[in-house]
Amino acid sequence: MNAKFLVAISFIVIEIVGTSAPARASAPTIDQLVANPKMLTAELDRCKQLGMAANNDARCHTAWQAENKQFFGKAPTYTQKPVNLFPNTPNKLVPAEHEQTTNPSNAGTPHG
């Protein structure tokens, strides 16, 4: 076979193997980052170094979610309680029945 052809094939194989299985540690989860502030700071610094490319980086999104969770903490649960604004009035207010009367002098004129 041609030597140039073999060199080209070897470069293609090296490129495919090198990009298909990068040797990286698994990305930390949100809870792992919250539990380890130094790791969270390192991830946030890495994202800062990436610049605009950080918007498309999954690890940066995880780090930002961990930072929010660390800052805001656990969200409180909300239970709705009835509020009695006027404690001296009965619980059920019945609206007064008003009859709407029209003024005979304005009955035929348009509004506007």
FENVENFEN-V788543 format. One line per field, one symbol per residue. psi: psi as a letter, one per 40 degrees, with the letter a starting at -180 (. if undefined). A space follows every 10 residues. Layout:
psi = ???
//
This chain:
psi = ihdddddddd dddddddddd gigiiihiid dddddgdddd dddddddddd bdeddehddd dddddddddd ddahhiihhh iihgdgeeii dhhhiihhhh iihddedeii i.
//
